[in-house]
Amino acid sequence: MDKTIVLDDKEFLICQEINVDNIHYIYCIAIDGDEYTLLKENDGMVESVTDIDEFKKVMSMIAKENI
Amino acid sequence: MDNEEKTINIVNENYKRMQKLLNEEYNNGLKHLDEREYGEEPLSYGIYEKQPLKKEEKSLKTEVRRKLVKRAMILVMTFGIGVAGIVQYDFSNSGLENPNVSNFDNLQIDEQKLNEYESEEHGTTYQDFIDYAKETGAPITQDSYEDFQELTKRGAR
C-alpha cells in the first residue's frame, strides 16, 4: 500500500518521512501535477517548510538516506 | 580521520553512487537530469498553509508510483551532491519564494568542478569516457565506464 496525504484537496504521494531535531518531516509529490513539498508535522497539523535553511538541511538529510 | 575528511568521504561516496544511478537512468533511456527531457513540466515547490494531517493508504498503479518516486528522487539527488559544490542551486529565485518557479531552472552543474573532481578521483572524466565510447563503439554502460577507468589507471601506471 502507498501512503498518501491530502493538502487543500490535492493528493500527494509520501516519498519519505524523516525526523530531524525531534521534528517530523514529510517529503511528498503530487500524484496529479508537477508539484512537490516538504511538510513539517506538529500536533496532528502539517504545513510546508518555508525557511530556506531548514529546507536545505532536511533535503540534504533525505539525500544522504537515499544515495 | 577528522570531521572534514569524514564529510569529504561521505560526499565522494554519495557522488559515486549518484553517478551510478544516473548512468543507470541513462541506460534506461532517460538521457538528462532535467525532467523536461521526459516531456513533463518541471517540478515546482508548493507551499501549503497549516492544516490537519490527512493521511491515507491506497495502491497506486506501479508505473505511476515508479514515475513519481523517480521524479522525487532525482530532485533529492541534486541536494546530495550539492554539498560537493558540483551542483549549484540558486535559492534566491526558488519555488520556496514563488511556488510557480521551476526548481530545475535554478540548477546549474559546474562542469569545470565536475571535471576536476572526476579527474582527481579517476584520472579521467566522464566526458573522456564518452569520447572513448564514440571512438571505439564501446557501450555507454556502468560496466563499460568502470572498465574504461581500470584501463586508463593501468595505462597511467
Backbone of each chain as ProteinMPNN parsed JSONL, in Angstrom:
{"seq_chain_A": "MDKTIVLDDKEFLICQEINVDNIHYIYCIAIDGDEYTLLKENDGMVESVTDIDEFKKVMSMIAKENI", "coords_chain_A": {"N_chain_A": [[0.835, -1.198, 0.0], [0.419, 2.274, -0.703], [1.427, 5.296, 0.869], [-0.433, 8.185, 1.209], [-1.146, 11.731, 1.174], [-3.424, 14.349, 1.826], [-3.663, 17.62, 0.717], [-5.144, 20.666, 0.814], [-7.253, 19.565, -0.703], [-5.802, 18.317, -2.651], [-4.017, 15.502, -3.83], [-1.158, 13.834, -2.582], [1.738, 11.779, -2.997], [3.489, 10.191, -0.461], [6.877, 10.321, -0.212], [9.055, 10.171, 1.456], [9.632, 9.993, 4.937], [10.964, 11.658, 7.708], [12.793, 12.182, 10.715], [14.104, 15.035, 12.119], [16.026, 16.718, 14.404], [14.074, 16.21, 16.361], [11.751, 16.86, 15.024], [9.122, 16.001, 12.872], [9.271, 15.356, 9.463], [7.808, 15.421, 6.186], [8.261, 14.39, 2.994], [6.85, 14.929, -0.088], [5.124, 14.269, -3.219], [3.031, 15.544, -5.775], [0.33, 13.576, -6.898], [-1.116, 13.971, -9.159], [0.015, 16.162, -11.309], [2.674, 18.645, -11.203], [4.15, 19.083, -8.823], [5.847, 19.441, -5.699], [6.374, 19.089, -2.157], [7.74, 19.923, 1.061], [6.82, 18.934, 4.138], [6.237, 19.934, 7.54], [5.422, 18.382, 10.587], [3.279, 18.885, 13.311], [1.681, 18.285, 16.267], [-0.481, 16.896, 14.998], [-0.993, 18.563, 12.904], [-0.053, 19.883, 9.691], [2.32, 21.74, 7.706], [3.855, 23.496, 4.968], [7.396, 23.654, 4.726], [9.013, 26.715, 4.892], [11.257, 28.043, 5.437], [14.392, 28.633, 4.156], [16.931, 27.655, 4.982], [16.227, 25.619, 6.716], [14.839, 23.98, 4.951], [16.925, 23.259, 3.157], [18.608, 21.87, 4.885], [17.032, 19.647, 5.712], [16.41, 18.448, 3.25], [18.954, 17.736, 2.413], [19.551, 15.83, 4.326], [17.645, 13.897, 3.688], [18.582, 13.226, 1.191], [21.035, 12.05, 1.857], [20.135, 9.739, 3.027], [19.216, 8.389, 0.873], [21.041, 8.109, -1.234]], "CA_chain_A": [[0.0, 0.0, 0.0], [1.161, 3.533, -0.755], [0.941, 6.311, 1.804], [-0.719, 9.461, 0.546], [-1.58, 12.803, 2.065], [-4.266, 15.303, 1.086], [-3.409, 19.023, 1.084], [-6.076, 21.531, 0.057], [-7.982, 18.67, -1.631], [-4.887, 17.774, -3.666], [-3.436, 14.289, -3.27], [0.293, 13.696, -2.724], [2.358, 10.52, -2.583], [4.568, 10.402, 0.515], [8.097, 9.655, -0.7], [9.994, 9.954, 2.557], [9.351, 10.647, 6.225], [12.244, 11.706, 8.412], [12.818, 13.014, 11.931], [15.327, 15.832, 12.264], [15.918, 17.565, 15.611], [12.777, 15.909, 17.0], [10.621, 17.33, 14.215], [8.784, 15.029, 11.828], [9.121, 15.97, 8.14], [7.228, 14.541, 5.167], [8.589, 14.833, 1.629], [5.814, 14.307, -0.924], [4.999, 14.756, -4.599], [1.624, 15.487, -6.207], [0.044, 12.413, -7.746], [-1.549, 14.512, -10.443], [0.563, 17.512, -11.39], [4.137, 18.736, -11.198], [4.43, 19.832, -7.609], [6.281, 18.693, -4.525], [6.511, 19.954, -0.984], [8.311, 19.347, 2.278], [5.922, 19.329, 5.225], [6.634, 19.635, 8.915], [4.221, 17.986, 11.322], [3.273, 19.257, 14.717], [0.375, 18.1, 16.92], [-1.515, 16.491, 14.054], [-1.154, 19.57, 11.844], [1.105, 19.956, 8.791], [2.461, 22.937, 6.874], [5.077, 23.44, 4.168], [8.582, 24.35, 5.223], [9.274, 27.9, 4.065], [12.58, 28.576, 5.776], [15.311, 28.038, 3.192], [17.985, 26.892, 5.658], [15.587, 24.394, 7.219], [14.562, 23.172, 3.763], [18.197, 22.706, 2.661], [19.119, 20.906, 5.86], [16.241, 18.418, 5.687], [16.573, 17.804, 1.936], [20.284, 17.102, 2.39], [19.445, 14.613, 5.153], [16.89, 12.912, 2.9], [19.504, 12.786, 0.133], [22.021, 11.13, 2.439], [19.468, 8.46, 3.292], [18.781, 7.75, -0.366], [22.091, 7.843, -2.225]], "C_chain_A": [[0.876, 1.257, 0.0], [0.553, 4.52, 0.239], [0.725, 7.616, 1.042], [-1.16, 10.481, 1.594], [-2.387, 13.798, 1.234], [-4.005, 16.71, 1.621], [-4.294, 19.909, 0.213], [-6.784, 20.725, -1.043], [-7.105, 18.116, -2.755], [-4.137, 16.591, -3.05], [-1.944, 14.184, -3.593], [0.72, 12.287, -2.304], [3.48, 10.849, -1.603], [5.789, 9.611, 0.056], [9.046, 9.334, 0.453], [9.493, 10.67, 3.805], [10.632, 10.57, 7.044], [12.108, 12.575, 9.661], [14.158, 13.73, 12.01], [15.104, 16.778, 13.445], [14.534, 17.433, 16.257], [11.567, 16.489, 16.265], [10.395, 16.315, 13.102], [8.524, 15.759, 10.506], [8.583, 14.934, 7.144], [7.532, 15.143, 3.791], [7.6, 14.15, 0.69], [5.685, 14.993, -2.286], [3.539, 14.564, -5.037], [1.404, 14.298, -7.137], [-0.388, 12.878, -9.139], [-1.056, 15.953, -10.537], [2.072, 17.478, -11.289], [4.604, 19.513, -9.976], [4.948, 18.904, -6.517], [6.32, 19.652, -3.35], [7.142, 19.182, 0.162], [7.475, 19.871, 3.445], [6.581, 19.095, 6.576], [5.36, 19.409, 9.715], [4.355, 18.388, 12.782], [1.849, 19.129, 15.273], [-0.747, 17.792, 15.931], [-1.797, 17.507, 12.953], [0.105, 19.542, 10.965], [1.109, 21.305, 8.066], [3.78, 22.83, 6.116], [6.2, 24.204, 4.857], [8.835, 25.546, 4.301], [10.623, 28.54, 4.383], [13.63, 27.861, 4.92], [16.393, 27.184, 3.866], [17.443, 25.559, 6.188], [15.328, 23.433, 6.053], [15.841, 22.483, 3.266], [18.706, 21.602, 3.589], [18.362, 19.569, 5.752], [16.394, 17.698, 4.344], [17.935, 17.115, 1.838], [20.273, 15.804, 3.203], [18.703, 13.518, 4.379], [17.801, 12.356, 1.798], [20.486, 11.762, 0.672], [21.4, 9.762, 2.7], [19.19, 7.679, 2.008], [19.893, 7.436, -1.355], [23.385, 7.433, -1.551]], "O_chain_A": [[1.935, 1.29, 0.626], [-0.663, 4.573, 0.425], [1.608, 8.08, 0.32], [-1.497, 10.14, 2.728], [-2.064, 14.053, 0.074], [-4.111, 16.959, 2.822], [-4.18, 19.884, -1.013], [-6.887, 21.18, -2.183], [-7.613, 17.514, -3.702], [-3.68, 16.656, -1.909], [-1.524, 14.416, -4.727], [0.149, 11.689, -1.393], [4.327, 11.695, -1.889], [5.742, 8.386, -0.053], [9.758, 8.331, 0.415], [8.999, 11.795, 3.742], [11.302, 9.538, 7.068], [11.393, 13.577, 9.657], [15.214, 13.099, 11.973], [14.132, 17.533, 13.483], [13.916, 18.425, 16.645], [10.482, 16.591, 16.837], [11.338, 15.834, 12.474], [7.681, 16.652, 10.43], [8.866, 13.74, 7.249], [7.113, 16.256, 3.476], [7.516, 12.922, 0.671], [6.089, 16.142, -2.464], [2.904, 13.56, -4.713], [2.195, 14.05, -8.047], [-0.065, 12.255, -10.151], [-1.63, 16.855, -9.926], [2.678, 16.407, -11.288], [5.358, 20.48, -10.088], [4.546, 17.744, -6.419], [6.302, 20.871, -3.524], [7.081, 17.954, 0.219], [7.424, 21.073, 3.706], [7.382, 18.174, 6.737], [4.367, 20.12, 9.562], [5.413, 18.243, 13.394], [0.929, 19.793, 14.796], [-1.834, 18.364, 16.019], [-2.726, 17.336, 12.164], [1.193, 19.216, 11.44], [0.066, 21.921, 7.846], [4.708, 22.157, 6.563], [5.987, 25.245, 5.478], [8.867, 25.401, 3.079], [11.07, 29.456, 3.693], [13.741, 26.636, 4.956], [16.73, 26.109, 3.37], [18.106, 24.525, 6.117], [15.569, 22.231, 6.16], [15.843, 21.283, 2.99], [19.168, 20.552, 3.143], [18.974, 18.501, 5.707], [16.497, 16.472, 4.308], [18.052, 16.04, 1.249], [20.898, 14.814, 2.824], [19.095, 12.351, 4.415], [17.785, 11.159, 1.514], [20.746, 10.739, 0.039], [22.08, 8.741, 2.6], [18.959, 6.47, 2.042], [19.716, 6.586, -2.228], [24.378, 7.17, -2.229]]}, "seq_chain_B": "MDNEEKTINIVNENYKRMQKLLNEEYNNGLKHLDEREYGEEPLSYGIYEKQPLKKEEKSLKTEVRRKLVKRAMILVMTFGIGVAGIVQYDFSNSGLENPNVSNFDNLQIDEQKLNEYESEEHGTTYQDFIDYAKETGAPITQDSYEDFQELTKRGAR", "coords_chain_B": {"N_chain_B": [[40.794, 10.054, 11.479], [39.524, 13.167, 10.651], [36.611, 15.337, 11.113], [36.201, 16.784, 8.776], [37.448, 15.24, 6.822], [35.849, 12.982, 7.013], [33.412, 14.012, 6.113], [34.091, 14.665, 3.492], [34.611, 12.121, 2.513], [32.063, 10.96, 2.708], [30.652, 12.547, 0.922], [32.037, 12.012, -1.438], [31.512, 9.291, -1.712], [28.732, 9.353, -1.94], [28.558, 10.768, -4.306], [29.645, 9.005, -6.166], [27.77, 6.973, -6.059], [25.526, 8.348, -6.886], [26.29, 8.989, -9.449], [26.378, 6.464, -10.56], [23.684, 5.773, -10.371], [22.568, 7.705, -12.051], [23.759, 6.977, -14.419], [22.556, 4.535, -14.786], [19.976, 5.413, -15.181], [20.388, 6.715, -17.546], [20.957, 4.589, -19.179], [18.529, 3.416, -19.194], [17.235, 4.901, -20.938], [16.657, 7.444, -20.201], [17.757, 10.476, -20.641], [18.752, 12.791, -19.401], [19.295, 14.852, -16.54], [17.445, 16.879, -16.141], [14.035, 17.042, -16.015], [12.502, 17.923, -18.062], [13.2, 16.675, -20.301], [11.672, 14.449, -20.349], [9.332, 15.177, -21.304], [7.757, 16.308, -19.447], [6.369, 18.786, -17.242], [8.59, 20.836, -15.352], [9.268, 20.151, -11.867], [7.653, 22.025, -9.298], [7.822, 23.922, -6.258], [5.413, 23.525, -3.799], [3.571, 25.55, -1.585], [1.961, 25.058, 1.386], [-0.485, 26.066, 3.656], [-0.896, 25.843, 7.247], [-2.61, 22.918, 8.209], [-4.935, 20.236, 9.034], [-3.462, 17.002, 9.43], [-3.935, 14.708, 6.929], [-3.752, 11.616, 6.302], [-3.643, 8.827, 4.07], [-4.098, 5.437, 2.91], [-3.411, 3.735, -0.027], [-3.437, 1.857, -3.108], [-1.346, 2.629, -5.642], [-1.036, 2.604, -9.226], [1.625, 0.622, -10.511], [3.327, 1.821, -12.466], [2.727, 4.49, -12.171], [3.48, 5.038, -9.522], [6.22, 4.468, -9.751], [7.116, 6.411, -11.573], [6.561, 8.794, -10.154], [8.096, 8.513, -7.801], [10.61, 8.358, -8.908], [10.896, 10.906, -10.064], [10.8, 12.46, -7.757], [13.054, 11.525, -6.414], [15.156, 12.146, -8.119], [15.241, 14.861, -7.833], [15.945, 14.996, -5.121], [18.468, 13.849, -5.231], [19.993, 15.848, -6.328], [20.43, 17.476, -4.19], [22.017, 15.917, -2.643], [24.491, 15.946, -3.888], [24.97, 18.54, -3.939], [26.367, 19.581, -1.791], [28.981, 19.094, -2.441], [29.613, 21.075, -4.076], [29.377, 20.772, -6.721], [26.952, 20.802, -7.937], [25.054, 23.647, -8.282], [22.641, 25.495, -6.601], [20.302, 27.864, -6.965], [18.836, 29.464, -4.556], [17.748, 31.902, -4.238], [15.886, 32.463, -6.089], [14.03, 30.495, -5.923], [11.423, 27.961, -5.787], [10.601, 28.169, -3.2], [10.076, 30.727, -2.578], [8.455, 31.526, -4.582], [5.951, 29.628, -5.608], [5.452, 28.946, -8.219], [7.713, 28.974, -9.661], [10.07, 27.154, -11.481], [12.004, 24.604, -10.05], [14.02, 23.221, -11.253], [14.965, 24.967, -13.11], [16.675, 26.461, -11.68], [18.888, 25.035, -11.226], [22.296, 24.485, -11.645], [24.917, 22.877, -13.166], [28.232, 22.762, -12.277], [30.43, 22.426, -14.519], [33.169, 22.538, -14.771], [34.091, 22.097, -12.179], [33.06, 19.566, -11.795], [34.492, 18.128, -13.718], [37.078, 18.498, -12.695], [36.794, 17.18, -10.285], [36.202, 14.553, -11.111], [38.5, 14.006, -12.507], [40.474, 14.107, -10.539], [39.592, 12.031, -8.991], [39.502, 9.77, -10.642], [41.388, 10.057, -12.608], [40.486, 10.413, -15.086], [37.731, 11.869, -16.938], [34.114, 11.805, -17.053], [33.379, 12.716, -19.499], [35.645, 12.095, -21.002], [35.318, 9.386, -21.146], [32.958, 9.216, -22.652], [33.876, 10.237, -25.073], [35.755, 8.285, -25.652], [34.059, 6.074, -25.916], [32.632, 6.808, -28.164], [34.622, 6.77, -30.078], [35.501, 4.114, -30.047], [33.269, 2.586, -30.114], [32.37, 1.419, -27.847], [29.92, 0.301, -25.449], [27.722, 2.6, -23.719], [27.664, 2.136, -20.688], [27.463, 1.365, -17.158], [29.223, -0.716, -16.465], [30.965, -0.694, -18.633], [32.019, 1.851, -18.313], [33.385, 1.548, -15.903], [35.264, -0.354, -16.723], [36.683, 1.223, -18.499], [37.781, 3.101, -16.744], [39.483, 1.455, -15.264], [41.202, 0.631, -17.268], [42.422, 3.046, -18.049], [43.659, 3.694, -15.684], [45.529, 1.649, -15.46], [47.022, 2.171, -17.694], [48.198, 4.513, -16.934], [49.948, 3.774, -15.013]], "CA_chain_B": [[40.084, 10.783, 10.417], [38.759, 14.246, 11.262], [35.248, 15.509, 10.587], [36.243, 17.265, 7.388], [37.753, 14.071, 5.979], [34.673, 12.124, 7.014], [32.413, 14.646, 5.244], [34.55, 14.514, 2.105], [34.408, 10.717, 2.133], [30.628, 10.717, 2.513], [30.268, 13.223, -0.326], [32.619, 11.248, -2.544], [30.781, 8.035, -1.843], [27.41, 9.706, -2.467], [28.695, 11.178, -5.694], [29.839, 7.791, -6.98], [26.505, 6.251, -6.144], [24.623, 9.147, -7.713], [26.737, 8.847, -10.833], [25.941, 5.131, -10.991], [22.23, 5.828, -10.566], [22.275, 8.495, -13.255], [24.153, 6.16, -15.571], [21.503, 3.547, -14.976], [18.862, 6.132, -15.788], [20.787, 6.96, -18.941], [20.818, 3.33, -19.91], [17.103, 3.124, -19.326], [16.69, 5.781, -21.956], [16.398, 8.776, -19.651], [19.062, 10.994, -21.023], [19.195, 14.018, -18.777], [18.775, 15.122, -15.205], [16.308, 17.786, -16.244], [12.882, 16.229, -16.375], [11.83, 18.39, -19.273], [13.52, 15.681, -21.325], [10.656, 13.417, -20.328], [8.09, 15.753, -21.784], [6.96, 16.703, -18.29], [6.68, 20.102, -16.699], [9.488, 20.7, -14.206], [8.606, 20.197, -10.557], [7.723, 23.288, -8.574], [7.59, 23.74, -4.823], [4.104, 24.009, -3.359], [3.545, 25.993, -0.194], [0.64, 24.808, 1.965], [-0.694, 26.631, 4.997], [-1.139, 24.841, 8.301], [-3.893, 22.232, 8.082], [-4.885, 18.921, 9.682], [-2.801, 15.92, 8.701], [-4.9, 13.735, 6.397], [-3.007, 10.538, 5.637], [-4.464, 7.71, 3.603], [-3.327, 4.353, 2.292], [-4.065, 3.218, -1.233], [-2.49, 1.243, -4.041], [-1.217, 3.311, -6.932], [-0.526, 1.728, -10.287], [3.085, 0.525, -10.403], [4.035, 2.784, -13.314], [2.506, 5.834, -11.61], [4.354, 5.132, -8.352], [7.607, 4.475, -10.206], [7.396, 7.717, -12.169], [6.55, 9.832, -9.116], [9.248, 8.345, -6.91], [11.807, 8.697, -9.685], [10.967, 12.37, -10.162], [11.113, 12.996, -6.426], [14.415, 11.143, -6.03], [16.107, 12.905, -8.936], [15.363, 16.162, -7.175], [16.694, 14.787, -3.884], [19.871, 13.56, -5.556], [20.71, 17.098, -6.588], [20.845, 18.016, -2.894], [23.077, 15.04, -2.148], [25.8, 16.325, -4.43], [25.099, 19.999, -3.816], [27.387, 19.913, -0.796], [30.31, 18.994, -3.045], [29.822, 22.277, -4.88], [29.305, 20.425, -8.138], [25.677, 21.341, -8.392], [24.71, 24.881, -7.585], [21.189, 25.676, -6.573], [20.063, 29.266, -6.636], [17.628, 29.535, -3.74], [17.196, 33.261, -4.218], [14.751, 32.529, -7.005], [13.487, 29.13, -5.924], [9.999, 27.801, -5.534], [10.27, 28.461, -1.81], [9.538, 32.08, -2.524], [7.39, 31.609, -5.576], [5.673, 28.225, -5.923], [5.32, 28.687, -9.655], [9.029, 28.977, -10.305], [10.627, 25.814, -11.619], [13.236, 24.377, -9.311], [15.077, 22.742, -12.148], [15.545, 26.118, -13.797], [17.683, 27.075, -10.817], [20.014, 24.118, -11.069], [23.399, 24.639, -12.594], [26.034, 21.969, -12.889], [29.518, 23.4, -12.509], [31.117, 21.366, -15.274], [34.606, 22.587, -14.504], [34.297, 21.416, -10.894], [32.76, 18.15, -12.006], [35.646, 17.568, -14.418], [38.216, 18.469, -11.763], [36.504, 16.122, -9.315], [36.348, 13.241, -11.755], [39.889, 13.845, -12.889], [41.205, 13.783, -9.307], [39.122, 10.745, -8.48], [39.718, 8.637, -11.548], [42.409, 10.334, -13.624], [39.77, 10.728, -16.324], [36.398, 12.405, -16.676], [33.033, 11.086, -17.738], [33.419, 13.154, -20.907], [36.698, 11.281, -21.637], [34.718, 8.075, -21.406], [32.014, 9.369, -23.759], [34.704, 10.366, -26.283], [36.334, 6.958, -25.887], [32.977, 5.199, -26.388], [32.31, 7.206, -29.541], [35.725, 6.342, -30.948], [35.691, 2.657, -30.096], [31.981, 1.894, -30.214], [32.062, 0.757, -26.565], [28.592, 0.701, -24.964], [27.715, 3.56, -22.61], [27.052, 1.469, -19.532], [28.28, 1.492, -15.951], [30.307, -1.702, -16.548], [31.927, -0.212, -19.623], [32.676, 3.014, -17.705], [34.34, 1.031, -14.919], [36.365, -0.957, -17.497], [37.475, 2.337, -19.044], [38.565, 3.664, -15.637], [40.548, 0.494, -14.972], [42.125, 0.675, -18.402], [43.209, 4.278, -18.013], [44.52, 3.623, -14.488], [46.653, 0.758, -15.789], [47.849, 2.876, -18.679], [48.933, 5.589, -16.268], [50.964, 3.222, -14.096]], "C_chain_B": [[39.258, 11.91, 11.06], [37.41, 14.418, 10.557], [35.238, 15.925, 9.133], [36.501, 16.104, 6.419], [36.548, 13.147, 5.862], [33.623, 12.678, 6.052], [32.798, 14.458, 3.783], [34.319, 13.082, 1.633], [32.946, 10.409, 1.857], [30.195, 11.325, 1.179], [30.793, 12.446, -1.528], [31.839, 9.965, -2.802], [29.4, 8.29, -2.429], [27.495, 10.032, -3.953], [28.833, 9.959, -6.609], [28.517, 7.06, -7.175], [25.511, 7.011, -7.021], [24.978, 8.987, -9.189], [26.27, 7.491, -11.4], [24.438, 5.143, -11.283], [21.874, 6.583, -11.847], [22.665, 7.73, -14.515], [23.099, 5.104, -15.865], [20.286, 4.182, -15.634], [19.145, 6.345, -17.271], [20.551, 5.691, -19.761], [19.364, 2.919, -20.075], [16.441, 4.057, -20.335], [16.355, 7.173, -21.45], [17.699, 9.556, -19.724], [19.57, 12.168, -20.192], [18.566, 14.191, -17.412], [17.489, 15.934, -15.261], [15.089, 17.034, -16.779], [12.129, 16.734, -17.602], [12.094, 17.454, -20.443], [12.439, 14.603, -21.421], [9.338, 13.933, -20.901], [7.17, 16.146, -20.649], [7.273, 18.154, -17.947], [7.655, 19.906, -15.542], [8.705, 20.772, -12.895], [8.706, 21.59, -9.953], [7.333, 23.048, -7.12], [6.245, 24.336, -4.429], [4.159, 24.416, -1.896], [2.117, 25.864, 0.339], [0.589, 25.34, 3.397], [-1.006, 25.509, 5.984], [-2.539, 24.235, 8.157], [-3.795, 20.851, 8.74], [-4.227, 17.882, 8.782], [-3.853, 14.904, 8.238], [-4.144, 12.685, 5.601], [-3.968, 9.449, 5.2], [-3.539, 6.604, 3.095], [-4.094, 3.849, 1.094], [-3.015, 2.593, -2.138], [-2.486, 2.009, -5.356], [-0.771, 2.29, -7.969], [0.994, 1.761, -10.244], [3.786, 1.599, -11.224], [3.87, 4.213, -12.805], [3.432, 6.044, -10.42], [5.814, 5.285, -8.782], [7.997, 5.856, -10.757], [7.504, 8.807, -11.1], [7.783, 9.729, -8.225], [10.535, 8.725, -7.638], [11.977, 10.213, -9.788], [11.401, 12.974, -8.829], [12.566, 12.712, -6.059], [15.473, 11.866, -6.87], [16.331, 14.276, -8.302], [16.204, 16.042, -5.903], [18.183, 14.581, -4.175], [20.663, 14.838, -5.795], [21.158, 17.74, -5.283], [21.994, 17.199, -2.332], [24.44, 15.443, -2.665], [26.01, 17.826, -4.349], [26.201, 20.393, -2.852], [28.795, 19.835, -1.363], [30.603, 20.219, -3.904], [29.725, 22.003, -6.362], [27.999, 20.943, -8.728], [25.363, 22.594, -7.585], [23.209, 25.091, -7.692], [20.916, 27.096, -6.104], [18.741, 29.396, -5.877], [16.986, 30.92, -3.776], [15.974, 33.373, -5.128], [14.049, 31.169, -7.069], [11.994, 29.116, -5.663], [9.609, 28.093, -4.088], [9.696, 29.86, -1.674], [8.388, 32.26, -3.5], [7.07, 30.2, -6.049], [5.576, 27.929, -7.414], [6.664, 28.623, -10.376], [9.577, 27.554, -10.349], [11.897, 25.685, -10.81], [14.363, 23.923, -10.217], [15.716, 23.887, -12.912], [16.688, 26.716, -12.989], [18.899, 26.181, -10.592], [21.079, 24.372, -12.115], [24.496, 23.667, -12.208], [27.325, 22.692, -13.249], [30.412, 22.362, -13.199], [32.616, 21.353, -15.0], [34.918, 21.831, -13.201], [34.075, 19.914, -11.033], [33.943, 17.462, -12.687], [36.855, 17.447, -13.5], [38.034, 17.314, -10.78], [36.756, 14.751, -9.921], [37.804, 12.951, -12.078], [40.738, 13.451, -11.671], [40.867, 12.367, -8.845], [39.568, 9.574, -9.341], [40.868, 8.85, -12.544], [41.783, 10.66, -14.963], [38.413, 11.311, -15.957], [35.359, 11.566, -17.414], [33.025, 11.451, -19.221], [34.496, 12.38, -21.673], [36.118, 9.926, -22.042], [33.763, 8.143, -22.608], [32.786, 9.455, -25.092], [35.282, 9.014, -26.687], [35.275, 6.018, -26.479], [32.626, 5.519, -27.843], [33.369, 6.676, -30.511], [35.757, 4.833, -31.142], [34.39, 1.887, -30.284], [31.615, 1.145, -28.95], [30.678, 1.211, -26.07], [28.691, 1.694, -23.804], [26.939, 2.925, -21.458], [27.982, 1.639, -18.339], [29.46, 0.524, -16.017], [31.406, -1.215, -17.485], [32.719, 0.975, -19.075], [33.73, 2.557, -16.699], [35.536, 0.367, -15.611], [37.303, 0.124, -18.013], [38.356, 2.938, -17.947], [39.737, 2.752, -15.278], [41.652, 0.571, -16.025], [43.028, 1.904, -18.333], [44.119, 4.31, -16.797], [45.753, 2.794, -14.792], [47.622, 1.437, -16.755], [48.729, 3.93, -18.041], [50.066, 5.056, -15.406], [52.305, 2.989, -14.77]], "O_chain_B": [[38.4, 11.652, 11.904], [37.109, 13.754, 9.565], [34.393, 15.49, 8.351], [35.877, 15.994, 5.363], [36.253, 12.605, 4.797], [33.02, 11.935, 5.278], [31.958, 14.137, 2.941], [33.888, 12.853, 0.503], [32.617, 9.698, 0.908], [29.466, 10.702, 0.407], [30.08, 12.249, -2.512], [31.549, 9.605, -3.943], [28.94, 7.552, -3.3], [26.642, 9.637, -4.748], [28.224, 9.89, -7.677], [28.184, 6.598, -8.267], [24.757, 6.416, -7.792], [24.108, 8.867, -10.052], [25.834, 7.392, -12.547], [23.979, 4.605, -12.291], [21.009, 6.166, -12.617], [21.995, 7.82, -15.544], [22.786, 4.814, -17.02], [19.65, 3.596, -16.51], [18.273, 6.18, -18.125], [20.023, 5.728, -20.873], [19.018, 2.165, -20.985], [15.23, 3.999, -20.55], [15.823, 7.994, -22.198], [18.627, 9.314, -18.952], [20.751, 12.503, -20.289], [17.45, 13.736, -17.16], [16.556, 15.686, -14.498], [15.128, 16.463, -17.869], [11.236, 16.062, -18.117], [11.353, 17.422, -21.426], [12.309, 13.93, -22.444], [8.351, 13.199, -20.969], [5.964, 16.303, -20.838], [8.321, 18.679, -18.323], [7.56, 18.912, -14.821], [7.631, 21.37, -12.824], [9.733, 22.256, -10.085], [6.614, 22.102, -6.798], [5.973, 25.507, -4.692], [4.73, 23.707, -1.067], [1.188, 26.477, -0.186], [1.477, 25.101, 4.215], [-1.333, 24.386, 5.6], [-3.525, 24.955, 8.003], [-2.694, 20.354, 8.976], [-4.402, 17.876, 7.563], [-4.566, 14.318, 9.052], [-3.92, 12.83, 4.4], [-4.97, 9.179, 5.861], [-2.347, 6.823, 2.882], [-5.289, 3.567, 1.185], [-1.818, 2.795, -1.931], [-3.478, 2.036, -6.085], [-0.205, 1.249, -7.635], [1.587, 2.805, -9.972], [4.732, 2.224, -10.747], [4.757, 5.048, -12.981], [4.088, 7.08, -10.307], [6.547, 6.118, -8.251], [9.063, 6.388, -10.446], [8.415, 9.635, -11.132], [8.434, 10.732, -7.931], [11.433, 9.336, -7.059], [13.08, 10.733, -9.617], [12.245, 13.868, -8.774], [13.235, 13.556, -5.462], [16.563, 12.16, -6.379], [17.454, 14.779, -8.243], [17.068, 16.879, -5.64], [19.044, 15.079, -3.449], [21.857, 14.904, -5.5], [22.151, 18.467, -5.259], [22.849, 17.73, -1.623], [25.44, 15.3, -1.961], [27.092, 18.327, -4.653], [26.887, 21.396, -3.049], [29.712, 20.45, -0.819], [31.718, 20.379, -4.402], [29.961, 22.894, -7.179], [27.95, 21.447, -9.85], [25.406, 22.585, -6.355], [22.604, 24.885, -8.744], [21.261, 27.474, -4.984], [17.667, 29.432, -6.478], [15.828, 31.089, -3.394], [15.138, 34.26, -4.959], [13.548, 30.753, -8.114], [11.389, 30.143, -5.356], [8.427, 28.247, -3.781], [8.92, 30.137, -0.759], [7.471, 33.047, -3.267], [7.841, 29.625, -6.817], [5.616, 26.767, -7.817], [6.737, 28.264, -11.552], [9.543, 26.84, -9.346], [12.77, 26.552, -10.869], [15.531, 24.217, -9.963], [16.875, 23.796, -13.317], [17.56, 27.392, -13.535], [19.82, 26.536, -9.856], [20.798, 24.462, -13.31], [24.946, 23.64, -11.062], [27.494, 23.172, -14.37], [31.057, 21.54, -12.549], [33.251, 20.298, -14.997], [35.863, 21.045, -13.126], [34.807, 19.105, -10.464], [34.349, 16.367, -12.299], [37.566, 16.442, -13.515], [38.972, 16.574, -10.481], [37.428, 13.904, -9.332], [38.281, 11.824, -11.945], [41.603, 12.58, -11.759], [41.726, 11.618, -8.379], [39.961, 8.523, -8.833], [41.267, 7.916, -13.24], [42.463, 11.131, -15.875], [37.997, 11.253, -14.8], [35.682, 10.743, -18.271], [32.714, 10.626, -20.08], [34.307, 12.041, -22.841], [36.392, 9.404, -23.122], [33.756, 7.257, -23.462], [32.409, 8.839, -26.088], [35.306, 8.642, -27.86], [35.55, 5.268, -27.415], [32.359, 4.623, -28.644], [33.058, 6.204, -31.604], [36.003, 4.334, -32.241], [34.401, 0.691, -30.575], [30.683, 0.34, -28.943], [30.307, 2.371, -26.25], [29.626, 1.636, -23.006], [25.74, 3.145, -21.285], [29.146, 2.012, -18.493], [30.58, 0.894, -15.664], [32.597, -1.306, -17.186], [33.917, 1.105, -19.324], [34.831, 3.106, -16.648], [36.674, 0.498, -15.16], [38.526, -0.015, -17.98], [39.525, 3.246, -18.179], [40.844, 3.223, -15.02], [42.845, 0.575, -15.72], [44.239, 1.813, -18.533], [45.213, 4.872, -16.847], [46.873, 3.165, -14.441], [48.841, 1.304, -16.655], [49.831, 4.219, -18.506], [51.021, 5.771, -15.1], [53.248, 2.531, -14.125]]}, "name": "protein", "num_of_chains": 2, "seq": "MDKTIVLDDKEFLICQEINVDNIHYIYCIAIDGDEYTLLKENDGMVESVTDIDEFKKVMSMIAKENIMDNEEKTINIVNENYKRMQKLLNEEYNNGLKHLDEREYGEEPLSYGIYEKQPLKKEEKSLKTEVRRKLVKRAMILVMTFGIGVAGIVQYDFSNSGLENPNVSNFDNLQIDEQKLNEYESEEHGTTYQDFIDYAKETGAPITQDSYEDFQELTKRGAR"}
